[in-house]
Amino acid sequence: MNTLAVAEKPLMSWSHHRAHSPKSAPFLPMSRAEMTTLGWDACDIVLVTGDAYVDHPSFGMAIIGRLLEAQGFRVGIIAQPDWQSAEPFKALGKPKVFFGVTGGNMDSMVNRYTADRRLRHDDAYTPGGEGGRRPDRCTLVYAQRCREAFKDVSIVLGGIEASLRRIAHFDYWSEKVRRSILADAKADLLLYGNAERAVVEVAHRLAAGEAPRNLDSIRGVALFRRVPENYAELHADDLDSADEGAARQRGDTVIRLPSCEQVEEDREAYARASRVLHRESNPGNARPLVQRHGDRDLWLNPPPIPLSTAEMDAVYDLPYARAPHPSYGDAKIPAWEMIKFSVTIMRGCFGGCTFCSITEHEGRIIQNRSEGSVLREIERIRDRTPGFTGVISDIGGPTANMYRMACKDPKVEALCRRLSCVFPDICENLNTSHDDLIRLYRKVREVKGVKRVMVASGVRYDLAVKSPEYVKELVTHHVGGYLKIAPEHTERGPLDKMMKPGIGAYDRFKQMFEAAAKQAGKKYYLIPYFIAAHPGTTDEDMMNLALWLKKNRYRADQVQTFLPSPMATATAMYHTGVNPLRGVRHGGSDKVEAIKGLKQRRLHKAFLRYHDPDNWPILREALKQMGRADLIGSRPDQLVPSYQPPGTGKAAGTRRPVRGGRMQRFTTKGVPLNK
């Protein structure tokens, strides 16, 4: 049990909004006709989402909707509305309590554009995979339309798009710093992180007649308010001071971040704001933050208290229909097709990878479901999900193997200010036992009707090597030919900026994986992920990675180029050229090389696909400029040939003979190629 949750009111302990709570709806209504069938004259809460409505706990709007329904509220959903006018936002009438607005399971800009800012033409969260069904920055647009529809209804923002844009943030797609999304959306409240605890309290207090501005004591809430007179301010906005607002003092304190205007004009101020925000991320010791936006103060309460196992079970045991809304007919929703036979067993990640948004949204304290809850869900999949053939496609979470891992001492955990429990080395206070996970795997395999249980979530290999028994269990029973794993790079420079372990940990895991596969009589392969153009990566780093790939007979068919997502630490590095993992102050900041130019980003990507004839000209030119023309030639230790054979460079994916054995081909996105 998470000791931090003890002081919080249990999630399911609130008195129901209605004396006689309505019966659970088959699906939360998306039309007036469905409301009439349920006997409703109005909704208490209307959730507006950028995703298609799938009533399943892998979709945020379904979790929040069903949770609020269990609290006695009548909840309706408006999914992917036409945003050209306010009329579609009136479809369910005026909500009595509030509009809840979310962009969906992904940030809408990440969903719609590639790392090279090219428009995607598909959307996995839309029926038929159709692109263009949501606007750019859809949380902001939806909120404005809700305000137009009903001016006096409270608007509450939530979901990952709002969560990652809760303070002034660098926006990669416009190449500028934007204000908090709360300011631009003109909403009343923003709930960040996994917001179950906050949204329940907000709903009950708004329903009781409280004004949104008075909900300033709820964890995980951001709103505009004045700093109370009894609060002492710690000035992290003073870039000439090395203190960074880190001083501890008695009484109520708030840390003042550099203002929106400061971070727009001063890149070191932006890096300072990022550093302080991430340092104040542990619910056990985080303090409120405040950031000036013009003539108003944006106030961020400390992060939400993680859910206990009993609370997690209650959330996942809610009466989900476990299917897309019937209005979609036979249209396929790719994201649903991908996860409908998978099971989430935990939330959070203590890895702290700087390019990843999991920690900023879900936190680094692992929240676990019980074995019983997981087994009940698998039985529901077996009994209720059409097309189930006995194969659970994934059992995991943000990572595959952090289930029930936590700090050995709750007191130490409550005081800790580290951004990662596993970098630069695994913390001696971290319990790395895989015993609970192994036991869960074995129980899941025993469920009647289950033939196979796969692990498709990324395995944290530096933890896995601590448990040879886990590696053996994983390979023997839960791998289906390929296992994805994320070393991300081979060179210490970029790995340090990513907060990732050295390639030696990958090599140890690979040895254990191959030994376990041989013992099990299996022929399995690892699919390693690598990132091109991450901040702190030099051309020489990418060249060395390419040489490592060739030496190890890997060919990447798709590659991942660094995408600066809002609020990530690596995004601060990209925008500012400053390393916020170290102290930030004028004249004393650690500099980071950011790869911004399209030519250099393409070069780094080309190094990952050194074998592609399309890339040979750019690589030959670069190697000559780097003084490494010795790597141009046909020897096995050379990277690219010195000639361009006629007709090459046009047949993408053509396999070329490899001297000395078979070349492994893989995709860094984890999709195995057809033989």
Protein Blocks (a to p, Z undefined) as FASTA:
>chain_A
ZZklmmpccfklpccfbfbacdddfbacfbfklmmmnopabdfbdcddfbdcdddfkbmk
lmmmmmmmmnopacdddehiafkbmklmmmnopafkbccddebjbdfklmmpcfkopacf
bdfkbghhighiacehkllmmmmmmmmmmmmbccddedjklmmmmbccddfklopacddf
klmnopabdcehjfklmmmmmmmmmmnopafklmmmbghiacdddddfkbccddfklmkb
cklomaccedjdddddddfklmmmmmklmmmmmmmmmmmmcfklpccddddehjaccddd
dddddddfklmmmmmmpccehiacfklmmaccfklmmmmmgccfbecjfklpakbcklmm
nopadcdddfklmmmmmmmmmmmmghiaoiafbgcdfbfblghiacfblklmmmpccfbf
kbfbdcfkbccbfklmmmmmmmmmmpghiabdcdfbdcdfklmmmmmklmmmmmmmmcgh
iacddehpabfklmmmnopacfklmmmmmmmmmmmmmmnopacdddddddehiahiafkl
mmmmmmmmmmnopacfbdcdddddehiaklmmmmnopafkbccdehiaccddddfbfklm
mmmmmmmmmmlmklmmmmmmmmmmnopamlgcjbfkbmbdcbdcehihklghiacddehi
acddddfklpacdZZ
